[in-house]
Amino acid sequence: MIRTVLATACALACLAAPSAALAAVNLNTASPDELVAVPGIGPSKAAAIVEHRKTHGPFKSVDDLKQVKGFRDKLVERLRPELTVAAVPAKGTGKAEVAEVKGKGTAQAAGRIQDERPRK
């Protein structure tokens, strides 16, 4: 009886935990394999996204996907929850600078948490 309750509790906890598979895919940094993992994007559409990104630069919004061959309004709207657009760091940018661009401090980026309060 207790095992059944514990097993059920574990199963529910696993379902409630956020999954990496649910994370939105960044159109500006995703590889073709990452793009193919999004339902509705096959190998040819993934290649078209990467080619468009190389030719025209980074996407400014998910709506820019409508400029890529094969992506019509309805498809873009259906894919919107699965996709995101984030700034692409400039080449040669250090890890600390990238973290600051993403809104994190350099101490957090290095994996250290600074406590601003004096210790007793």
N, C-alpha and C positions, 0 to 999 in steps of 0.2 A: 504494500500500500504506500509506504513512504517512498519507495523507489519510483513508483508511478507518479507521485506528486512532484518529486524532484525532477524527473525526466520531463514532465509537462512544463515545469517552471523554467528549466533550461531551454526547452524548445521555444517558449514564448520570449525569453530573453534574447535568443539568437534572432528571432524574427523582428524584434523591436530595435535591435542594434543597427546603426547606419552601415551601409555596405558601400565598398568602393565602386561596385557595379552601378550604383545609383548616382554616382557623381557625374556632373555635367562634363561633357567633352569640350575642350577649348579648341575652337576652329583655327586659331592662330598657331597652335603648337602641336596639335595631334598628328600622329603618324597615320599613314593609310590603314594600318592594322587597327589602331584605336578608333578610327572613323567607321570602319566596317563593323565594329562591335555595336554601333548604334543601330537599332532596328529601323529599317527604311533606307539605309545607306549601304550599297553594295560596293564591290571593288571598283567598278567604273566611275561611280559617283564620288568615291573617296579619292580616286586619282584626279578627277576634275576639280575637287576642292583644293588639293595640294597644288595642282597646276595653276589654278586661279590665284592662289596665295603667292606663288612664286612670281607670276606675271604682274599682278596688280597690287601686291603688298598685303599687309595684314587686314583682316576684316575689322570694320569699326562697330558693326552690330550683326546680330544673327540675321537681320533682314537683308544684309548684303549677300547672303547666300542665294537670294533670288536672281542675282546676276550670273550665277554659275549654271551652265547648261544642264538641264534635267531637274532643276529645282523650281517648282511652281509654288504659288502662294499657299495652296492647301498643304503641300508637303512641308514647307518651311514652318507653317503654323503647328503641324503635328510634331515636328522635330524640336521645336523651340524649347520645351522643358528638358530635353536631353543635351542641349548645346549651350555653350557660353562663349563669350569673346573677352579675352583679357589682353592687356598690353603685353607686347613682346619685348623683353629686355634687349637693349642694344648689345651687339657683340663686344666682348671684352669687359662686360659689366661683372663686378665681383658679386659673390654670394650675399654679402652684407647689403650691397646696394640694391640687389634684386629684392631682398626681403623688405627693404624700406619702401620700394615701389609698391609692394603688395600690402603695405600698411603695417608692417611689423618693424619693431626696433632691431638694432643690430645685435643686442644682447640675446633677444629671443631667437634671432636667426642663427646664432652660433650655438643654440641649444642651452643657453644659460638664462636663468631668470634672475633679474636683479631686484632686490628688495630695497626700496628707497627709504624704508624706516630704519633708524639706527637700532642695532641689536643691543640687548641689555646684558 
